[in-house]
Amino acid sequence: MTTAAKLVQYVVVNGEIAKSWPKGAVIAQCCHAVSAVSHLYGTDPDTVEYFKDLDNMHKVVLEAPDAGKLNGLGEVLLQNDIKHKVWIEQPENIPTCIALKPYRKEEVQKYVKKFKLLS
């Protein structure tokens, strides 16, 4: 197994918008966050490795129950120096999702394990 195959990128969506916004709008928010975090940490060794095997990228999309829980996750990630991007939709100023840069699952799973898969 290559190093890239061991890397995962977590995306955590605000469940309030996941249930009330059109599906396309929610997906766009996730795309914004993933694009931003990929740009911000494009030279990070794990990010570079992750993009070496584009056909085998591994992402996990989870759901935070609401904006408060999403913001709480952002604070915990910040306190633990876990590189991520909180996407805030403007002009509404609503936190819609968080994308982590690619990490080895065992490095970050403890921060996201309480969230369920987005359905």
LOMAR-838901 format. One record per atom (N, C-alpha, C): y, z, x; atom name; residue in one letter. Coordinates in steps of 0.05 Angstrom, whole numbers, padded with zeros to 5 digits. Atoms other than C-alpha are relative to their C-alpha. Layout:
BEGIN
Y/Z/X/CA/a $
...
//
This chain:
BEGIN
-00024/00000/00017/N/m $
00000/00000/00000/CA/m $
00025/00000/00018/C/m $
-00025/00002/-00016/N/t $
00068/-00020/00027/CA/t $
00018/00023/-00007/C/t $
-00019/-00021/00006/N/t $
00125/00029/00031/CA/t $
00015/-00007/-00026/C/t $
-00014/00008/00024/N/a $
00161/-00011/-00023/CA/a $
-00016/00007/-00025/C/a $
00017/-00006/00024/N/a $
00102/-00001/-00070/CA/a $
00000/00030/-00007/C/a $
00000/-00028/00004/N/k $
00110/00074/-00062/CA/k $
00027/00010/-00011/C/k $
-00026/-00007/00009/N/l $
00183/00073/-00083/CA/l $
00003/-00005/-00030/C/l $
-00005/00002/00029/N/v $
00207/00083/-00155/CA/v $
00030/00004/-00005/C/v $
-00028/-00004/00008/N/q $
00275/00077/-00188/CA/q $
00000/00011/-00028/C/q $
-00002/-00013/00026/N/y $
00289/00124/-00245/CA/y $
00026/-00007/-00013/C/y $
-00024/00004/00017/N/v $
00338/00107/-00301/CA/v $
-00003/00019/-00024/C/v $
00000/-00019/00022/N/v $
00355/00161/-00352/CA/v $
00022/-00007/-00019/C/v $
-00019/00009/00021/N/v $
00388/00140/-00417/CA/v $
00008/00023/-00018/C/v $
-00010/-00019/00020/N/n $
00431/00181/-00463/CA/n $
-00014/-00006/-00027/C/n $
00015/00005/00025/N/g $
00385/00188/-00524/CA/g $
00016/-00004/-00025/C/g $
-00018/00004/00023/N/e $
00443/00191/-00572/CA/e $
00008/-00029/-00003/C/e $
-00007/00028/00002/N/i $
00464/00121/-00555/CA/i $
-00025/-00017/-00004/C/i $
00025/00015/00003/N/a $
00392/00097/-00550/CA/a $
-00008/-00002/-00029/C/a $
00008/00000/00028/N/k $
00383/00115/-00623/CA/k $
00022/-00013/-00018/C/k $
-00022/00009/00018/N/s $
00451/00091/-00650/CA/s $
00013/-00026/00009/C/s $
-00012/00026/-00008/N/w $
00473/00031/-00608/CA/w $
-00020/-00022/-00002/C/w $
00019/00023/-00001/N/p $
00443/-00039/-00611/CA/p $
-00016/00000/00026/C/p $
00018/00000/-00024/N/k $
00384/-00047/-00563/CA/k $
00013/-00015/00023/C/k $
-00012/00015/-00022/N/g $
00421/-00100/-00523/CA/g $
00022/00015/00014/C/g $
-00022/-00015/-00012/N/a $
00481/-00055/-00512/CA/a $
-00011/00022/00018/C/a $
00013/-00021/-00016/N/v $
00435/00001/-00487/CA/v $
-00011/-00012/00026/C/v $
00011/00013/-00023/N/i $
00400/-00047/-00440/CA/i $
00022/-00008/00020/C/i $
-00023/00008/-00017/N/a $
00467/-00072/-00414/CA/a $
00010/00025/00016/C/a $
-00009/-00024/-00013/N/q $
00487/00000/-00398/CA/q $
-00019/00007/00024/C/q $
00020/-00005/-00022/N/c $
00423/00009/-00357/CA/c $
00004/-00020/00022/C/c $
-00005/00021/-00021/N/c $
00436/-00057/-00321/CA/c $
00025/00007/00016/C/c $
-00024/-00007/-00014/N/h $
00506/-00034/-00304/CA/h $
-00006/00022/00021/C/h $
00005/-00023/-00017/N/a $
00481/00032/-00275/CA/a $
-00018/-00008/00024/C/a $
00018/00009/-00022/N/v $
00424/-00001/-00235/CA/v $
00015/-00018/00019/C/v $
-00016/00018/-00018/N/s $
00471/-00055/-00208/CA/s $
00019/00017/00018/C/s $
-00019/-00017/-00015/N/a $
00522/-00002/-00188/CA/a $
-00013/00016/00022/C/a $
00014/-00017/-00020/N/v $
00473/00044/-00153/CA/v $
-00012/-00017/00022/C/v $
00011/00018/-00020/N/s $
00441/-00015/-00118/CA/s $
00021/-00009/00020/C/s $
-00023/00008/-00017/N/h $
00509/-00036/-00092/CA/h $
00009/00023/00017/C/h $
-00010/-00023/-00014/N/l $
00531/00034/-00073/CA/l $
-00018/00008/00023/C/l $
00020/-00009/-00020/N/y $
00467/00049/-00034/CA/y $
-00016/-00024/00011/C/y $
00013/00024/-00009/N/g $
00450/-00022/-00013/CA/g $
-00010/00001/00029/C/g $
00009/-00002/-00028/N/t $
00443/-00003/00061/CA/t $
-00018/00023/00005/C/t $
00019/-00023/-00003/N/d $
00401/00059/00047/CA/d $
-00028/-00012/00007/C/d $
00026/00010/-00008/N/p $
00333/00049/00081/CA/p $
-00020/-00004/-00023/C/p $
00019/00003/00023/N/d $
00293/00061/00017/CA/d $
00008/-00023/-00018/C/d $
-00010/00022/00017/N/t $
00337/00013/-00022/CA/t $
-00007/-00027/00013/C/t $
00007/00024/-00014/N/v $
00328/-00040/00031/CA/v $
-00030/-00006/-00002/C/v $
00029/00004/00002/N/e $
00253/-00030/00031/CA/e $
-00009/-00008/-00028/C/e $
00006/00005/00028/N/y $
00250/-00030/-00045/CA/y $
00004/-00030/-00007/C/y $
-00007/00028/00006/N/f $
00283/-00099/-00048/CA/f $
-00015/-00020/00017/C/f $
00016/00019/-00016/N/k $
00236/-00129/00003/CA/k $
-00023/-00012/-00016/C/k $
00022/00010/00016/N/d $
00183/-00138/-00051/CA/d $
00009/-00001/-00030/C/d $
-00012/00002/00027/N/l $
00222/-00160/-00113/CA/l $
-00020/-00003/-00023/C/l $
00020/00005/00022/N/d $
00160/-00180/-00152/CA/d $
-00016/00025/-00007/C/d $
00015/-00024/00004/N/n $
00133/-00109/-00148/CA/n $
00017/00025/-00002/C/n $
-00018/-00023/00004/N/m $
00193/-00064/-00163/CA/m $
-00012/00018/-00021/C/m $
00010/-00019/00020/N/h $
00175/-00001/-00201/CA/h $
00024/00017/-00010/C/h $
-00021/-00015/00013/N/k $
00225/00029/-00250/CA/k $
-00012/00017/-00022/C/k $
00009/-00017/00022/N/v $
00215/00086/-00299/CA/v $
00026/00007/-00016/C/v $
-00023/-00004/00018/N/v $
00263/00090/-00358/CA/v $
-00006/00024/-00018/C/v $
00004/-00025/00015/N/l $
00270/00159/-00388/CA/l $
00023/00005/-00019/C/l $
-00021/-00007/00019/N/e $
00311/00190/-00444/CA/e $
00008/00029/00002/C/e $
-00012/-00027/00002/N/a $
00357/00250/-00441/CA/a $
00007/00003/-00029/C/a $
-00006/-00003/00029/N/p $
00366/00280/-00511/CA/p $
00028/-00006/-00008/C/p $
-00028/00004/00007/N/d $
00442/00276/-00509/CA/d $
00017/-00001/00025/C/d $
-00019/00003/-00022/N/a $
00504/00268/-00466/CA/a $
00001/00025/00017/C/a $
-00001/-00026/-00015/N/g $
00504/00342/-00447/CA/g $
-00024/00002/00020/C/g $
00024/-00001/-00018/N/k $
00433/00338/-00418/CA/k $
00002/-00021/00022/C/k $
-00004/00021/-00020/N/l $
00450/00273/-00383/CA/l $
00020/00010/00021/C/l $
-00020/-00011/-00019/N/n $
00512/00305/-00351/CA/n $
-00012/00022/00016/C/n $
00013/-00022/-00014/N/g $
00470/00366/-00333/CA/g $
-00018/-00011/00023/C/g $
00017/00013/-00020/N/l $
00421/00321/-00296/CA/l $
00018/-00011/00023/C/l $
-00018/00010/-00020/N/g $
00479/00288/-00260/CA/g $
00010/00022/00019/C/g $
-00008/-00023/-00016/N/e $
00503/00356/-00236/CA/e $
-00022/00009/00019/C/e $
00023/-00009/-00017/N/v $
00434/00376/-00211/CA/v $
-00005/-00020/00022/C/v $
00004/00020/-00021/N/l $
00427/00310/-00174/CA/l $
00021/00002/00021/C/l $
-00022/-00003/-00018/N/l $
00495/00319/-00143/CA/l $
-00004/00025/00019/C/l $
00004/-00025/-00015/N/q $
00479/00391/-00121/CA/q $
-00022/-00003/00021/C/q $
00023/00003/-00017/N/n $
00414/00367/-00089/CA/n $
00002/-00025/00017/C/n $
-00005/00024/-00016/N/d $
00445/00305/-00055/CA/d $
-00020/-00022/-00006/C/d $
00017/00023/00009/N/i $
00402/00257/-00096/CA/i $
00020/-00022/-00008/C/i $
-00019/00022/00004/N/k $
00438/00191/-00094/CA/k $
-00005/-00014/-00026/C/k $
00002/00011/00027/N/h $
00453/00164/-00163/CA/h $
00027/-00010/-00009/C/h $
-00025/00008/00012/N/k $
00505/00133/-00208/CA/k $
-00001/00007/-00030/C/k $
-00003/-00006/00028/N/v $
00526/00162/-00275/CA/v $
00017/-00023/-00012/C/v $
-00016/00021/00012/N/w $
00549/00103/-00318/CA/w $
00015/00011/-00024/C/w $
-00018/-00010/00021/N/i $
00608/00121/-00362/CA/i $
00012/-00024/-00013/C/i $
-00011/00023/00015/N/e $
00624/00069/-00415/CA/e $
00030/00005/-00007/C/e $
-00029/-00001/00005/N/q $
00699/00055/-00420/CA/q $
00007/-00021/-00022/C/q $
-00019/-00022/00000/N/p $
00744/00061/-00458/CA/p $
-00009/00025/-00014/C/p $
00009/-00023/00016/N/e $
00701/00108/-00499/CA/e $
-00005/00025/00017/C/e $
00005/-00022/-00019/N/n $
00688/00152/-00437/CA/n $
-00026/00015/-00007/C/n $
00026/-00010/00008/N/i $
00615/00162/-00459/CA/i $
-00020/-00004/00023/C/i $
00021/00003/-00020/N/p $
00562/00177/-00406/CA/p $
-00025/-00013/-00014/C/p $
00022/00015/00014/N/t $
00508/00126/-00424/CA/t $
-00027/00002/00015/C/t $
00025/-00002/-00015/N/c $
00457/00130/-00368/CA/c $
00006/00008/00029/C/c $
00000/-00006/-00029/N/i $
00441/00151/-00297/CA/i $
-00021/-00016/00013/C/i $
00020/00015/-00016/N/a $
00407/00107/-00246/CA/a $
-00001/00014/00027/C/a $
00004/-00010/-00028/N/l $
00378/00137/-00182/CA/l $
-00005/-00023/00018/C/l $
00008/00021/-00019/N/k $
00372/00095/-00120/CA/k $
-00030/00003/00002/C/k $
00029/-00003/-00003/N/p $
00299/00081/-00104/CA/p $
-00007/00023/00019/C/p $
00010/-00023/-00016/N/y $
00262/00142/-00078/CA/y $
-00030/00000/-00002/C/y $
00028/-00006/00003/N/r $
00191/00163/-00065/CA/r $
-00002/00019/-00023/C/r $
00003/-00015/00025/N/k $
00166/00192/-00131/CA/k $
00001/00030/00006/C/k $
00002/-00029/-00005/N/e $
00150/00260/-00100/CA/e $
00026/00013/00009/C/e $
-00026/-00011/-00007/N/e $
00221/00267/-00075/CA/e $
00018/00007/-00023/C/e $
-00019/-00003/00022/N/v $
00255/00263/-00143/CA/v $
-00013/00007/-00027/C/v $
00013/-00004/00026/N/q $
00203/00272/-00198/CA/q $
00007/00027/-00012/C/q $
-00006/-00027/00011/N/k $
00219/00347/-00204/CA/k $
00026/00001/-00015/C/k $
-00026/00000/00013/N/y $
00290/00329/-00226/CA/y $
-00002/-00014/-00028/C/y $
00001/00017/00025/N/v $
00268/00281/-00282/CA/v $
-00025/00006/-00017/C/v $
00025/-00003/00014/N/k $
00200/00307/-00304/CA/k $
00003/00011/-00028/C/k $
-00003/-00012/00027/N/k $
00228/00343/-00365/CA/k $
00008/-00021/-00021/C/k $
-00008/00021/00018/N/f $
00251/00277/-00395/CA/f $
-00023/-00018/-00007/C/f $
00023/00017/00008/N/k $
00204/00233/-00436/CA/k $
00008/-00029/00004/C/k $
-00004/00029/-00002/N/l $
00196/00158/-00430/CA/l $
00017/-00009/-00024/C/l $
-00016/00011/00021/N/l $
00248/00120/-00470/CA/l $
-00018/-00017/-00018/C/l $
00017/00016/00018/N/s $
00215/00091/-00532/CA/s $
00016/-00015/-00020/C/s $
//
